[in-house]
Amino acid sequence: MAVSATPNRDAVPDRALPQPPRWAMTCYRWLLRFAPARFRARHGDEMLMLFADRYRDASSRRGGLLYLWAGTLRDAVVSGLAERKFGDRFLRGGGNDARYAARALTARPATSALVIAVLALGLGASLAGWVLLRDVLLRPLPYPEAERLVAIWDTNPEMGLEHVGPTPANMLDWREQNRSFSGMAAWYANEPRTLRGAGDPVKVAVAEVTEDFFGLMSEPAVVGATFGAAEVLSDEPVVVLSHWLWVERFGGSEDIVGQTIELDGVNHRVTGVMSGSFAVPQRDIGVWVPWNFANGWPQLGYVPRDYRYLFVVARLADGVDLAAAQDHLDGIAAGLEEQYAENAGWRPLAVPLRDDIVGDLRPALVVLYGAVSLVLLIALTNAAHLVLGRELGRRAELGMRAALGASAYRLARQSAFEATFVTAIAALWAWALATVALRGVALVAPPTLPRLYEIGLDAAALGYLAVARARHRRPAHCRSRSRSPRNDHRHRATAR
């Protein structure tokens, strides 16, 4: 008795099935040229047959050919170019490894979250500490030729006094007699004054500065202009606004230039607004007013030589270093000591302005960065132990994959994908934690903390985070034992 068999499509010869048009196959052959010749020689015929099958299936569906050509074009270009760059090994599972790595992390959410949290805490603390160290201690001052700016103080070794404010009369003598500085200016942070205008009265910090202060700092106004000798000698009170006061009080309007504001009942004409990065002598200064230095003590009738309270800054002349300038100042001080009894035992001291601004914070910042670096080291160690424990729990899985044909390269690549996912997520959280930490420092720090306005995350901080993140690498499965899982599996199978 004859038995009827159900027709099997796979048993039907290709020539009995409807074939794609010749132009479609020709176009697909051209698309295959994105792949290298060795790839086409090895897999070209199989890919042509696969395309023919997909073309026949797509022809039976409405709109199927449109989706087929769109997907074919995308795959041919992307996969072909990737094959030219990375070769077969990457294409044989790179995408699958990425998807498997994501599933492996979500399969153990508690362990993955703990590793990410530990890494994020260590990386975030290290990043915030490094940014503080760089912006406060290492970065040059944001002024032209800032390395030539020096601060000058009075010292008295016999009395054990260092960094005492110079007297007005001594500062005038230094400025007139020196040949080592191209300019010298002084300022004094006076008591806050009451500002009226554009809102309720408010107290603002005021700095009285000499006529050559802004010229010495080489810092122009962003709106309007600063004042000079003409404004200082005139009888009209003028004022320069800080950037933060201009924005908060006057809404950032450029029309403020030329208008009048009231300070302690005295009208002052606004000549200009400084940039947001200008914070001399400190960042809470709201306005700068001119100081007629030589005639600033009408109640005394003379310039005092025994009032030590000034802040003096100078710019080194071309071709003069700090040591030569200090020798010149010592010579001037020796002559003044012979002339005036008030100068007995006092000597000027010139120090780089950046070092003077940082002051006693240098050892504190270095210790802080060392502490957060230790936190990072502890975090990396703990994360490595957590990951190593998880890897040891996957020995059976890795051995099975090796027995099924996975190479050591493939298993190492899988581990690398998982490590990349973990560290990338941790780096994002670290960036957020560092941002919050630095903003918290800006909110609670005293106004005297130097260069706080310069602190912030930037491209260099991103590079630091990438380098710190690279220190963490998941231990590869093949490093946890002397033999690979694949060889271990074969060894156990032979023993049985």
C-alpha positions in Angstrom: 0.0 0.0 0.0 1.3 3.3 -1.1 1.8 5.9 1.6 1.3 9.5 0.6 3.8 11.9 1.9 3.2 15.6 2.8 5.2 17.8 0.5 8.2 19.2 2.2 9.3 22.6 0.9 12.9 22.0 2.0 13.0 19.0 -0.3 11.9 21.0 -3.3 14.8 22.1 -5.5 15.6 25.8 -5.6 14.8 26.0 -9.3 11.2 24.8 -8.6 10.6 27.8 -6.2 10.0 31.3 -7.5 13.3 33.1 -7.8 13.9 36.8 -7.0 14.4 39.0 -10.0 17.9 39.3 -11.5 18.2 43.0 -10.6 17.5 42.3 -6.9 20.3 39.7 -6.8 22.6 42.0 -8.7 21.9 44.8 -6.2 22.6 42.5 -3.3 25.9 41.4 -4.8 26.9 45.1 -5.0 25.9 45.6 -1.4 28.1 42.7 -0.3 31.1 44.7 -1.6 31.0 46.6 1.6 32.5 43.5 3.2 36.1 42.5 2.5 36.9 40.0 -0.3 37.9 37.2 2.0 34.5 37.5 3.8 32.6 37.3 0.5 34.6 34.3 -0.7 33.8 32.4 2.5 30.2 33.4 3.1 29.0 35.0 -0.2 27.0 32.1 -1.6 25.3 31.4 1.7 24.3 35.0 2.1 22.9 35.1 -1.5 20.8 32.0 -0.7 19.6 33.6 2.5 18.7 36.8 0.8 16.7 34.9 -1.9 14.7 33.1 0.8 14.0 36.4 2.6 13.0 38.0 -0.7 10.5 35.2 -1.4 9.0 35.5 2.1 8.8 39.3 1.9 7.1 39.2 -1.5 4.1 37.5 0.1 3.6 40.2 2.7 2.3 43.7 2.1 5.1 46.2 2.4 7.5 43.4 3.1 9.9 44.3 0.3 10.3 47.8 1.6 11.3 46.5 5.1 13.6 43.9 3.5 15.6 46.4 1.5 15.8 48.9 4.4 17.2 46.2 6.7 19.4 44.7 4.0 21.0 48.1 3.2 21.6 48.8 6.9 23.1 45.4 7.7 25.3 45.4 4.6 26.8 48.8 5.3 27.2 48.5 9.1 28.2 44.9 9.2 30.5 45.2 6.2 32.3 48.2 7.5 32.6 46.6 11.0 34.0 43.4 9.3 36.6 45.5 7.5 37.7 47.1 10.8 37.3 44.4 13.4 37.3 41.1 11.5 35.3 38.0 12.0 35.8 37.6 15.7 34.0 40.7 16.6 31.1 40.1 14.3 30.6 36.6 15.7 29.0 37.7 18.9 29.8 41.2 19.9 26.2 42.2 19.9 25.2 39.0 21.6 27.9 39.5 24.2 26.5 43.0 25.0 23.0 41.7 25.3 24.1 38.8 27.5 26.1 41.1 29.7 23.0 43.3 30.3 21.0 40.2 31.2 23.7 38.9 33.5 23.7 42.1 35.4 19.9 42.3 35.8 19.8 38.6 36.8 21.7 39.5 40.0 20.4 43.0 40.7 21.5 43.1 44.4 25.2 42.3 43.6 25.3 44.5 40.6 23.7 47.5 42.5 26.2 47.0 45.3 29.2 47.0 43.0 27.9 50.1 41.2 27.2 51.9 44.4 30.7 51.1 45.8 32.4 52.2 42.6 30.3 55.4 42.3 31.1 56.4 45.8 34.8 56.0 45.4 35.0 57.5 41.9 32.7 60.5 43.0 34.8 61.3 46.1 38.0 61.0 44.1 36.7 63.2 41.3 35.5 65.9 43.7 38.7 65.9 45.6 40.8 66.1 42.4 38.7 69.0 41.0 39.2 71.0 44.3 42.9 70.3 44.3 43.3 71.3 40.6 41.1 74.4 40.6 42.2 75.9 43.9 45.9 74.8 44.1 47.2 73.8 40.7 45.4 75.9 38.1 47.0 79.3 37.2 45.2 82.5 38.1 42.8 83.6 35.4 44.7 86.8 34.7 47.2 87.7 31.9 50.7 86.7 32.9 49.4 85.8 36.3 52.8 84.2 37.2 54.3 87.6 37.4 51.9 88.9 40.0 53.2 89.0 43.6 51.8 89.9 46.9 53.9 92.1 49.3 53.7 91.8 53.0 55.5 93.2 56.0 57.4 90.9 58.3 59.1 91.4 61.7 61.2 88.3 62.6 62.1 89.8 66.0 58.5 90.0 67.0 57.6 86.7 65.2 55.1 88.5 62.9 54.6 87.3 59.3 52.2 88.4 56.5 51.3 91.7 58.2 49.6 94.3 56.0 52.0 97.1 54.9 51.6 100.7 56.0 50.3 103.2 53.5 53.5 105.3 53.7 55.7 102.3 53.1 53.7 101.2 50.1 54.1 104.7 48.6 57.8 104.6 49.1 58.1 101.1 47.6 56.1 102.2 44.5 58.2 105.3 44.0 61.7 103.9 44.6 61.5 100.4 43.1 62.8 99.4 39.7 61.8 95.7 39.8 58.0 96.1 39.4 56.1 97.5 36.4 53.3 98.5 38.7 52.0 98.3 42.3 48.5 98.7 43.7 46.8 98.4 47.1 43.3 97.7 48.3 41.4 97.5 51.5 38.2 95.5 52.1 36.2 98.1 54.0 33.1 97.6 56.2 29.9 96.6 54.3 27.9 99.6 53.1 24.2 100.0 52.6 23.2 99.8 48.9 19.9 101.5 47.9 18.4 101.4 44.5 16.6 98.7 42.4 15.0 97.1 45.4 15.2 97.0 49.2 18.3 98.3 50.9 21.0 95.7 51.3 24.5 95.4 52.8 27.3 94.8 50.3 31.0 94.3 50.8 33.1 97.2 49.4 36.8 97.2 48.4 38.6 100.5 48.2 41.4 100.2 45.5 44.1 102.5 44.2 43.9 104.0 40.7 46.2 101.5 39.0 44.5 98.4 40.5 42.5 97.2 37.5 45.3 98.1 35.1 47.8 96.1 37.2 45.5 93.0 37.1 45.0 93.5 33.3 41.3 92.7 33.8 38.9 94.8 31.7 35.2 95.3 32.5 32.7 93.2 30.6 30.3 96.1 30.5 31.4 99.7 30.5 34.9 100.5 31.8 36.9 100.5 35.0 38.2 103.7 36.6 41.7 105.1 36.5 43.7 108.0 37.8 41.3 110.6 36.3 38.3 109.2 38.2 40.3 108.8 41.4 41.4 112.4 41.4 38.0 113.8 40.5 35.4 114.8 43.0 32.7 112.6 41.5 32.2 109.3 43.3 32.2 106.4 40.9 31.9 102.6 41.4 32.5 99.3 39.6 30.0 96.5 40.2 30.8 92.8 40.6 29.2 90.4 38.2 27.1 88.6 40.8 25.7 91.9 42.2 25.0 93.2 38.7 23.0 90.0 37.9 21.2 89.6 41.2 20.4 93.3 41.9 20.1 94.8 38.5 19.0 91.9 36.4 22.1 91.9 34.2 21.0 95.1 32.4 23.7 96.9 30.5 21.8 100.1 31.0 23.2 100.2 34.5 26.4 101.9 33.2 26.1 105.6 33.7 23.3 105.3 36.3 23.6 106.3 39.9 23.4 104.0 43.0 23.5 105.0 46.6 26.1 103.7 49.1 25.6 104.8 52.7 23.7 107.9 51.5 26.3 108.9 48.9 25.4 108.8 45.2 28.0 106.9 43.0 28.0 106.7 39.2 28.4 103.2 37.8 31.3 103.1 35.3 31.4 99.3 34.6 30.8 95.7 35.5 33.6 93.1 36.1 33.5 89.5 34.8 32.3 86.6 36.9 35.8 85.2 37.3 37.2 88.4 38.9 37.2 88.0 42.6 39.9 90.1 44.1 40.4 90.4 47.0 37.6 87.9 47.7 34.5 86.5 46.0 31.9 88.3 48.2 33.0 91.8 47.2 30.1 93.6 45.6 31.6 96.9 44.5 35.0 98.5 44.0 35.4 102.2 44.8 38.5 104.4 44.0 40.9 105.3 46.8 42.8 108.5 46.5 45.7 106.9 48.3 48.1 109.8 48.9 45.3 112.1 50.2 43.2 109.6 51.9 43.8 110.7 55.5 42.7 114.4 55.7 41.8 113.9 59.4 45.5 113.1 60.1 47.1 115.5 57.8 49.8 113.0 56.7 50.1 109.4 55.3 50.5 107.1 58.3 53.5 104.9 58.7 52.3 102.9 61.7 48.9 101.6 60.5 49.5 98.2 59.0 46.4 96.9 57.3 46.9 97.2 53.5 46.8 94.5 50.8 49.5 95.2 48.2 50.0 93.5 44.9 52.7 94.2 42.3 53.6 92.9 38.8 57.2 91.9 38.1 58.9 93.9 35.4 60.2 92.2 32.3 63.4 90.3 32.9 63.1 90.5 36.7 62.6 87.4 38.8 61.2 87.1 42.3 64.6 86.8 44.0 65.9 90.0 42.3 62.8 91.9 43.2 63.1 90.7 46.9 66.7 91.9 47.0 65.6 95.3 45.7 62.8 95.6 48.3 65.3 94.7 51.0 67.5 97.5 49.9 64.6 100.0 50.0 63.5 98.7 53.4 67.0 99.2 54.8 67.0 102.8 53.7 63.5 103.4 55.2 64.6 101.9 58.5 67.4 104.4 58.8 65.0 107.3 58.1 62.0 106.3 60.2 61.9 104.8 63.7 58.5 103.1 62.9 60.3 100.8 60.4 62.8 99.3 62.8 62.8 95.5 62.4 60.3 95.5 59.6 61.1 93.9 56.2 59.0 93.4 53.1 58.3 89.9 51.8 57.2 89.2 48.2 55.4 85.9 47.4 53.7 84.7 44.3 50.1 85.9 44.3 48.7 82.4 43.7 50.6 80.9 46.7 49.4 83.9 48.8 45.8 83.3 47.8 45.9 79.6 48.5 47.7 80.2 51.8 47.3 77.6 54.5 45.0 75.5 52.3 47.8 73.8 50.5 48.5 71.0 53.0 44.8 70.6 53.8 43.9 70.1 50.1 46.8 67.6 49.6 45.6 65.7 52.7 42.0 65.8 51.4 43.0 64.4 48.0 45.1 61.7 49.7 42.1 60.7 51.8 39.7 60.5 48.8 42.3 58.6 46.8 42.4 56.1 49.7 38.6 55.9 49.5 38.9 55.2 45.8 41.4 52.4 46.5 39.2 50.8 49.1 36.2 51.1 46.8 38.1 49.4 43.9 39.3 46.6 46.2 35.8 46.0 47.6 34.3 46.0 44.1 36.9 43.6 42.9 36.2 41.2 45.8 32.4 41.4 45.1 32.9 40.7 41.4 35.4 37.9 42.1 32.9 36.2 44.4 30.3 36.4 41.6 32.8 35.0 39.1 33.6 32.1 41.3 29.9 31.3 41.5 29.8 31.1 37.7 32.5 28.6 37.2 30.1 25.9 36.2 28.5 28.2 33.7 31.8 29.3 32.2 33.0 25.7 32.1 29.8 24.7 30.2 30.3 27.5 27.7 33.9 26.5 27.2 32.9 22.9 26.6 30.4 24.0 24.0 33.2 25.7 22.0 33.6 29.2 23.5 37.2 30.3 23.2 39.2 32.0 26.0 39.0 35.2 23.9 35.2 34.9 23.7 34.9 34.4 27.5 37.3 37.3 28.2 35.3 39.5 25.8 32.1 38.6 27.7 33.8 39.6 30.9 35.0 42.9 29.4 31.4 43.8 28.2 30.1 43.2 31.7 32.9 45.3 33.3 32.2 48.1 30.8 28.5 48.2 31.6 29.2 48.3 35.4 31.9 50.9 35.3 30.0 53.1 32.8 26.9 53.2 35.1 29.1 53.8 38.1 30.9 56.6 36.3 27.5 58.4 35.5 26.5 58.2 39.2 30.0 59.3 40.2 29.7 62.4 38.0 26.3 63.2 39.6 27.7 62.7 43.1 30.7 64.9 42.4 28.5 67.6 41.0 26.3 67.6 44.2 29.4 67.6 46.4 31.0 70.6 44.7 27.8 72.5 44.8 27.5 71.8 48.5 31.0 73.1 49.0 30.2 76.3 47.2 27.1 76.8 49.3 28.6 76.2 52.8 32.2 77.5 52.2 33.1 80.8 53.7 33.7 83.8 51.4 37.4 83.7 52.2 37.8 80.2 50.6 40.0 81.1 47.6 39.1 80.6 44.0 35.8 78.9 44.7 34.2 80.5 41.7 36.6 78.5 39.5 35.6 75.1 40.8 33.6 73.0 38.3 33.5 69.8 36.2 34.8 70.1 32.7 36.3 67.9 29.9 39.5 67.5 32.0 37.4 66.1 34.9 35.7 63.7 32.4 39.2 62.5 31.4 40.2 62.0 35.0 37.1 60.0 35.6 37.8 57.8 32.6 41.3 57.1 33.8 40.1 56.4 37.3 37.4 54.1 35.9 40.0 52.3 33.9 41.7 51.2 37.1 38.8 48.9 37.8 38.8 45.7 35.7 36.7 42.7 36.4 39.0 39.7 37.1 38.9 37.5 34.0 37.7 34.0 34.5 40.9 32.7 33.2 42.9 34.6 35.8 41.1 33.1 38.8 42.6 29.7 38.1 45.8 28.3 36.6 43.8 26.6 33.8 41.0 27.9 31.7 37.4 26.6 32.3 37.5 24.9 28.9 40.6 22.8 29.8 39.2 22.1 33.3 36.1 20.7 31.8 38.0 18.5 29.4 40.2 17.4 32.3 37.2 16.4 34.4 35.7 14.6 31.4 38.9 12.6 30.8 39.1 11.7 34.5 35.6 10.3 34.4 
